[in-house]
Amino acid sequence: MTHTNDHDNVAAHVDVAGQQVLDVGCGAGGLVRWLRERGAEPVGVECGDAMRAMALEADPDNALDYVNAVGQDLPFDDATFDVVTFIYSLHHVPENEMVLALAEAHRVLRPGGIAYIAEPVAAGLGHQVSRLIDDETEVREHAQAAIDQADALGFDRATQRSYTTLRTYADFEAYESMMVGIDPDRAAAMETHRDAVRDLFHEHGTAGDDGVTFESSVVFDVLTKR
Ligand SMILES: C[S@@+](CC[C@H](N)C(=O)[O-])C[C@H]1O[C@@H](n2cnc3c(N)ncnc32)[C@H](O)[C@@H]1O
């Protein structure tokens, strides 16, 4: 099977060079830095302290590009951006505010602007491991239901598409710190289930020179602001 990575898939479907791009839930800021290298003017918003700290540590000269905010309440004027991206972040917005987060994306986009939303599919071996800590099946369904409101929110929606990607963790500790870093509320469950999660991580992941790899499926939407 052919794989792509999350950043390449953005570039394959959105023209980013010279564009002002807002990355909602930017995590450690990998996409922000990647976009800047490709000639975009990116800003990330991130509400997780640990993730924002990682972004600032990786990119200390551009601290102003990482804003402490949530997707459902964006601190930007109307019609500020050409592109808004959500990479695995929409399902982290509180369930009853996911539609509001998309309405906020619509508000801060210029007419004709693009909202690009990638969401992981709750299936596969990686999901078998992560669900021991946090089963995201339902919240991901809610995120898809929110995207289904695109037309009512003032977006034109192309057909939803998908790709598969590979995610590699240097070791179990790297996996654990990623899982808890993106949602600190998972710490207690990780504490309780660590041994079982570690066993399943090694059972389901494919070990290689770089660490342990999981294949996962991603669905993505490209919405255009009318
Ligand atoms: C799975 S991570 C993805 C991070 C990054 N986009 C990436 O692809 O590596 C989800 C991110 O959404 C963030 N998040 C949590 N609540 C959010 C909210 N209400 N609005 C926007 N992002 C949120 C988390 O802090 C976390 O960094």
The ligand as a MOL file (V3000), in Angstrom:
LIG
                    3D

  0  0  0     0  0            999 V3000
M  V30 BEGIN CTAB
M  V30 COUNTS 27 29 0 0 0
M  V30 BEGIN ATOM
M  V30 1 C -3.6920 14.8420 18.1050 0
M  V30 2 S -3.0720 16.4280 18.4710 0 CHG=1
M  V30 3 C -2.5760 16.9810 16.8660 0
M  V30 4 C -1.5180 18.0500 16.9210 0
M  V30 5 C -1.0130 18.5200 15.5690 0
M  V30 6 N -2.0590 19.1120 14.7670 0
M  V30 7 C -0.3450 17.4000 14.8180 0
M  V30 8 O -0.8500 16.9640 13.7750 0
M  V30 9 O 0.6860 16.9120 15.2890 0 CHG=-1
M  V30 10 C -4.5370 17.3460 18.8140 0
M  V30 11 C -4.2710 18.7550 19.3010 0
M  V30 12 O -5.5020 19.4640 19.4780 0
M  V30 13 C -5.3240 20.3120 20.5790 0
M  V30 14 N -6.6190 20.7610 21.1240 0
M  V30 15 C -7.2270 20.3550 22.2630 0
M  V30 16 N -8.3580 21.0470 22.4460 0
M  V30 17 C -8.4730 21.9040 21.4030 0
M  V30 18 C -9.4150 22.9080 21.0420 0
M  V30 19 N -10.5070 23.1420 21.7880 0
M  V30 20 N -9.1890 23.6250 19.9250 0
M  V30 21 C -8.1150 23.3740 19.1560 0
M  V30 22 N -7.1820 22.4420 19.4450 0
M  V30 23 C -7.3650 21.7200 20.5630 0
M  V30 24 C -4.5190 19.4870 21.5600 0
M  V30 25 O -3.9190 20.2830 22.5560 0
M  V30 26 C -3.5410 18.7950 20.6320 0
M  V30 27 O -2.3400 19.5030 20.4920 0
M  V30 END ATOM
M  V30 BEGIN BOND
M  V30 1 1 1 2
M  V30 2 1 2 3
M  V30 3 1 2 10
M  V30 4 1 3 4
M  V30 5 1 4 5
M  V30 6 1 5 6
M  V30 7 1 5 7
M  V30 8 2 7 8
M  V30 9 1 7 9
M  V30 10 1 10 11
M  V30 11 1 11 12
M  V30 12 1 11 26
M  V30 13 1 12 13
M  V30 14 1 13 14
M  V30 15 1 13 24
M  V30 16 1 14 15
M  V30 17 1 14 23
M  V30 18 2 15 16
M  V30 19 1 16 17
M  V30 20 1 17 18
M  V30 21 2 17 23
M  V30 22 1 18 19
M  V30 23 2 18 20
M  V30 24 1 20 21
M  V30 25 2 21 22
M  V30 26 1 22 23
M  V30 27 1 24 25
M  V30 28 1 24 26
M  V30 29 1 26 27
M  V30 END BOND
M  V30 END CTAB
M  END
